[in-house]
């Protein structure tokens, strides 16, 4: 039986928040331990919560975490910052990716519209009269490209049939 999805928001009830903190901390440490075992990598987890007057939670140990952080700090700045992101850069990357996807979808939709206009005009519907100059030019370019693609395909097929 699956659990219902929990809304990600600040838990106002102190006891629930403390219980959730302890459970999630335990789960996070378990995930880091599993990751180091499965992937043969070095990792550490440092968790501090001033809300619960809890002690610093460190995995695998204070010495192990210090050693790993020392090794990390010895790396050149370019390697250290290679894949590191903060909230701002993560959001910028997400926005850039979404913008690219939007641009791609708009282009795909425009190509579908041009194809639809082309086939409607070929079927005798008077749609071209209602289009503006820019749209007509784009349909013209689209038709020319389709004709070139058809000519290219015909040449390939005739060459294949000769051999």
N, C-alpha and C positions, 0 to 999 in steps of 0.2 A: 504494500500500500504506500503510495507516494505522499509526501508531505505537501501541504498547500504552499504556494509561493508567498514568501514573506516580503512585505513592503520594506524597502530600504529607507529607513528614516530613523532619527534619533529615538532611542527607547527612553521614555520619560520615567518609567517605573524603575527605581533604583535596584531592587532585588532582581528583576528580570534582566536589567542591563548587566549587572554583575555576573549573573549566571551565563548569559550569552557571551560575555567577554571571556569567561573561563573556558567555556566550551569551544569557542572559535579560536582562542589562543592554542588550546590543546590540538585542535584540528590543523591549524596552520603549522605548528611544529611537526606534526605527523607528516604533513605533505612535504615539508622541507627534508625531513629524514628519508622519506620514500624517494624523493627526487635525487638525493645524493646517492642512494643505493642503486636505483634503476639506471641512472645515467652516468655513474662513476664520475661525479663532479664534486667540487668543493662548494659548500654553501653554509651560510649561518643565518640565524634569525635572532633579531634583537627587538623585544617588545617591551614598551614602557607605557603604563597608563597612570597618569597622575590622579585620575578620578577615584581609583579604588585603593590608594595608598599601598599598592602592590609593589613587590620587589621587581627589579629588572628581570625579565624573562629572557634568558640567553640559551641558544642551542647551537652547537653541541655542548660547549662550556665557555666560560669567560676567556680562558686561555686560548681555546680553539678559535673563538670569534676574533679575539685580538690578533692572533697570528694570520688569519684569513684577511682581515682588514689591513694589516701591515703589508701583506703580499699585494693586495689590491692597490694600496697607495704607492707601492714601488713601481707599478706599471706607468708607462708614459701617459701623459694627459690625453693624447689623441686616442689611444687604445681604451683608456678608462671611460672617456665620454662617447665612444663610438656608438653604442646602442642605448645610452642612458637618456631617459626622457623625464621631464617634469610635467606637471599638470598643463602648463601653458603650451609646451611643445607638442604634447600628446594631442591637445585640442586642435592645434594648428594642423598637425598631420591628418587628423580625422576630418577636419573641414576641407583640406586640400583634396583628400581622397573622395569625399562626398561631392565636391565641386566637379572633379574629373568624371565621376560616375554620372552626374547630372548632365554634363556637357555631352558625354557619350550617348546617353538616353535621348537627349534632344536631337542629336544628329541622326540617330536611328529613327526616331519618330518623323523627322523631316524627310528622310529617305523614303519611308513608308508613305507619307503624304504625297511626295512627288510621284511615286510609283502608282498610287491610286489616281492622281490627276491624269497621268499618262494613259492609264487603261480606260478611264472614263472618257477621255477625249477620243481615244481610238474606237470606243464603242459608239461614238456618235452623240454623246451627251454634250451639250454646249457649255461645258464648265470653263473652258479657256477664256470665254468672253468676260467672265466675272473676276478673272485674276488680274492682279496688278503687274506692272512691268518686271519687278524683281522676281516675283514668283514665276512668271513666264520664262524669264531668262534661266532660272534654276531648272525648270522643267525641260527647257531646251538642252541645257548641259547634261541633264540626266538621260534624255533620249539619245544624245550623241554618244554618251558613254555606253549605254546599252547596245547601240548599233555597233560600236567598236568591239564590245565583248562578243556579240553575235558573229561578226566577221572573223574574229580571232578563233572562235570555236569552230566555225565552218572550215577555216584553213586547216586546223588541227585534224578535224574529222576527214577531210579530203586527203590529207597527207597520210593518215593512218590507213585509209582504204586503198591507196595506191601501193603501199608496201606490204 
